């Protein structure tokens, strides 16, 4: 009888340890976004958020490089993406700008966070990021300081099956717009031209 109880105890202990191990392994980490690592060709089409029906306002083309950074005990905690684009049409033709986006998994918020810094804009973007691996859709919801308050926006990236290209669509709401109204602001594409193994 004691032998049977010992076997049952060991089985329960093993099962509990296995469950704990699986739960621990399933905790999100920055490595869940590994597909972002590499060099991307990017293009943007900008619209006037108040009147997107007027069509494309100006366009930009360039590159963005994403890499792991800011290690803790040898493990990266961030993905840093640096971009440089040139406006090739519209009101800002020939303007060159750079930007930096830093992504991490935030334990305090129990989710991914992204901060955006832009050479052409005095505000800092503060964002929450989620990724659905089944639909291959990355959704970013954020706020950006503007002259009379905060711009709120949603940016949706839809990746192809191999995570080597995406389309994106950004809709935004300005402080002087009805609170529920979000208009088209940016459309874009990205194509991976080299991976982390080739850089």
PALUM-502031 format. One record per residue (C-alpha): residue in three letters; x, y, z. Coordinates in Angstrom, 1 decimal. Layout:
N
ALA;X;Y;Z .
...
END
This chain:
199
UNK;0.0;0.0;0.0 .
UNK;2.8;2.4;0.8 .
UNK;4.5;1.5;-2.4 .
UNK;1.3;2.5;-4.4 .
UNK;1.1;5.8;-2.5 .
UNK;4.7;6.5;-3.2 .
UNK;4.2;5.9;-6.9 .
UNK;1.1;8.1;-7.0 .
UNK;3.0;10.9;-5.1 .
UNK;5.9;10.7;-7.6 .
UNK;3.5;10.7;-10.6 .
UNK;1.7;13.8;-9.2 .
UNK;5.0;15.5;-8.5 .
UNK;6.3;14.8;-12.0 .
UNK;3.1;16.0;-13.6 .
UNK;3.1;19.2;-11.5 .
UNK;6.8;19.9;-12.4 .
UNK;6.0;19.3;-16.1 .
UNK;3.1;21.7;-15.9 .
UNK;5.2;24.3;-14.2 .
UNK;8.0;23.9;-16.7 .
UNK;5.6;24.3;-19.6 .
UNK;4.0;27.3;-18.1 .
UNK;7.4;28.9;-17.5 .
UNK;8.4;28.2;-21.1 .
UNK;5.2;29.8;-22.5 .
UNK;5.9;33.1;-20.9 .
UNK;6.4;35.7;-23.7 .
UNK;9.8;37.0;-24.5 .
UNK;11.4;39.3;-27.0 .
UNK;12.5;36.2;-29.0 .
UNK;8.8;35.7;-29.9 .
UNK;9.4;38.6;-32.4 .
UNK;12.5;37.1;-33.9 .
UNK;11.0;37.4;-37.4 .
UNK;11.6;41.2;-37.2 .
UNK;15.4;40.7;-37.1 .
UNK;17.1;41.7;-40.3 .
UNK;17.1;44.5;-42.9 .
UNK;13.9;45.6;-44.5 .
UNK;13.1;47.8;-47.6 .
UNK;10.2;50.0;-46.5 .
UNK;7.8;52.3;-48.2 .
UNK;5.2;54.7;-46.7 .
UNK;2.2;56.5;-48.2 .
UNK;1.0;59.4;-46.0 .
UNK;-2.5;60.8;-46.0 .
UNK;-3.9;63.9;-44.5 .
UNK;-5.6;62.5;-41.4 .
UNK;-8.4;65.0;-41.6 .
UNK;-9.1;64.4;-45.3 .
UNK;-7.7;61.0;-46.3 .
UNK;-10.2;61.0;-49.2 .
UNK;-7.9;63.5;-51.0 .
UNK;-5.4;60.7;-51.6 .
UNK;-1.7;60.3;-51.0 .
UNK;-0.1;63.4;-49.5 .
UNK;3.5;62.3;-49.9 .
UNK;5.5;59.1;-50.0 .
UNK;8.8;57.8;-48.5 .
UNK;11.2;55.0;-49.3 .
UNK;14.2;53.6;-47.4 .
UNK;15.5;50.9;-45.2 .
UNK;15.1;49.7;-41.6 .
UNK;17.5;47.4;-39.7 .
UNK;16.2;45.5;-36.7 .
UNK;18.6;43.8;-34.2 .
UNK;18.7;42.5;-30.6 .
UNK;20.2;44.8;-28.0 .
UNK;20.4;45.6;-24.3 .
UNK;21.4;42.3;-22.8 .
UNK;20.7;41.1;-19.3 .
UNK;23.0;38.2;-18.2 .
UNK;23.8;37.6;-21.9 .
UNK;20.1;37.5;-23.0 .
UNK;18.8;40.4;-25.1 .
UNK;15.8;42.3;-23.7 .
UNK;15.1;44.6;-26.6 .
UNK;14.7;44.6;-30.4 .
UNK;16.0;47.9;-31.8 .
UNK;14.8;49.0;-35.2 .
UNK;16.6;52.0;-36.9 .
UNK;15.2;53.4;-40.1 .
UNK;16.2;56.0;-42.7 .
UNK;13.8;57.1;-45.4 .
UNK;13.7;59.7;-48.1 .
UNK;10.5;61.4;-49.4 .
UNK;10.3;60.8;-53.1 .
UNK;7.1;62.6;-53.9 .
UNK;4.7;65.2;-52.5 .
UNK;5.2;68.2;-50.2 .
UNK;8.4;66.9;-48.5 .
UNK;10.1;65.7;-51.7 .
UNK;13.9;64.9;-51.0 .
UNK;13.5;65.2;-47.3 .
UNK;15.6;62.6;-45.4 .
UNK;14.6;61.5;-41.9 .
UNK;15.6;58.8;-39.5 .
UNK;13.8;57.1;-36.7 .
UNK;14.3;54.5;-33.9 .
UNK;11.9;52.1;-32.4 .
UNK;12.7;50.0;-29.3 .
UNK;10.6;47.0;-28.4 .
UNK;10.6;44.9;-25.2 .
UNK;8.4;42.6;-23.2 .
UNK;7.3;44.5;-20.1 .
UNK;6.7;42.4;-17.1 .
UNK;4.9;45.2;-15.3 .
UNK;2.3;45.6;-18.1 .
UNK;2.4;41.9;-19.0 .
UNK;2.8;42.7;-22.7 .
UNK;5.1;44.1;-25.4 .
UNK;5.8;47.8;-25.4 .
UNK;7.4;49.9;-28.1 .
UNK;8.8;53.4;-27.9 .
UNK;9.3;55.5;-31.1 .
UNK;11.7;58.4;-31.6 .
UNK;11.7;60.5;-34.8 .
UNK;14.2;63.0;-36.2 .
UNK;11.3;65.0;-37.8 .
UNK;8.9;65.1;-34.8 .
UNK;9.5;66.5;-31.3 .
UNK;7.1;63.9;-29.6 .
UNK;7.9;60.4;-28.4 .
UNK;5.5;57.5;-29.3 .
UNK;4.4;55.2;-26.5 .
UNK;2.8;52.0;-27.7 .
UNK;1.5;48.6;-26.8 .
UNK;2.2;45.8;-29.3 .
UNK;0.6;42.4;-29.7 .
UNK;1.3;39.6;-32.2 .
UNK;-1.0;36.8;-33.3 .
UNK;1.1;34.0;-34.7 .
UNK;-1.8;32.2;-36.3 .
UNK;-3.0;35.2;-38.4 .
UNK;0.5;36.7;-38.6 .
UNK;-0.9;40.1;-37.6 .
UNK;1.0;42.5;-35.4 .
UNK;-1.1;45.3;-33.9 .
UNK;0.3;48.4;-32.3 .
UNK;-1.8;50.9;-30.3 .
UNK;-0.2;54.1;-29.2 .
UNK;-0.1;57.7;-28.4 .
UNK;2.0;60.5;-29.8 .
UNK;2.3;64.0;-28.5 .
UNK;1.0;66.7;-30.9 .
UNK;0.7;70.4;-30.5 .
UNK;-2.7;70.4;-28.8 .
UNK;-2.8;67.1;-27.0 .
UNK;-2.3;63.5;-28.0 .
UNK;-2.7;61.7;-31.3 .
UNK;-4.1;58.2;-30.7 .
UNK;-3.6;55.5;-33.4 .
UNK;-3.6;51.9;-34.4 .
UNK;-1.0;50.4;-36.7 .
UNK;-1.7;46.9;-38.2 .
UNK;1.0;44.9;-39.9 .
UNK;0.0;41.8;-41.9 .
UNK;2.9;39.4;-42.6 .
UNK;3.2;36.8;-45.3 .
UNK;3.6;33.2;-44.5 .
UNK;7.4;33.3;-44.3 .
UNK;7.5;36.7;-42.5 .
UNK;9.6;38.2;-45.3 .
UNK;7.1;40.9;-46.3 .
UNK;4.2;42.8;-44.8 .
UNK;1.6;45.4;-45.5 .
UNK;0.6;47.9;-42.9 .
UNK;-2.2;50.4;-42.3 .
UNK;-2.3;53.2;-39.7 .
UNK;-5.4;54.9;-38.6 .
UNK;-5.4;57.9;-36.2 .
UNK;-7.5;60.2;-34.1 .
UNK;-6.4;63.8;-33.3 .
UNK;-7.5;65.7;-30.2 .
UNK;-9.8;68.0;-32.2 .
UNK;-11.6;65.1;-33.9 .
UNK;-14.6;63.2;-32.5 .
UNK;-13.2;60.7;-30.0 .
UNK;-14.4;57.6;-31.8 .
UNK;-13.3;58.8;-35.3 .
UNK;-10.1;57.2;-36.6 .
UNK;-9.0;58.1;-40.2 .
UNK;-6.4;56.6;-42.5 .
UNK;-3.0;58.2;-41.9 .
UNK;-0.4;55.8;-43.4 .
UNK;-0.2;52.8;-45.6 .
UNK;3.1;51.0;-46.0 .
UNK;4.9;47.9;-47.1 .
UNK;8.1;46.1;-45.9 .
UNK;10.2;43.5;-47.6 .
UNK;13.1;41.7;-45.9 .
UNK;16.2;41.9;-48.0 .
UNK;18.6;40.2;-45.5 .
UNK;18.2;38.1;-42.4 .
UNK;20.2;38.1;-39.2 .
UNK;22.3;35.4;-40.6 .
UNK;23.3;37.5;-43.6 .
UNK;24.0;40.9;-42.0 .
END
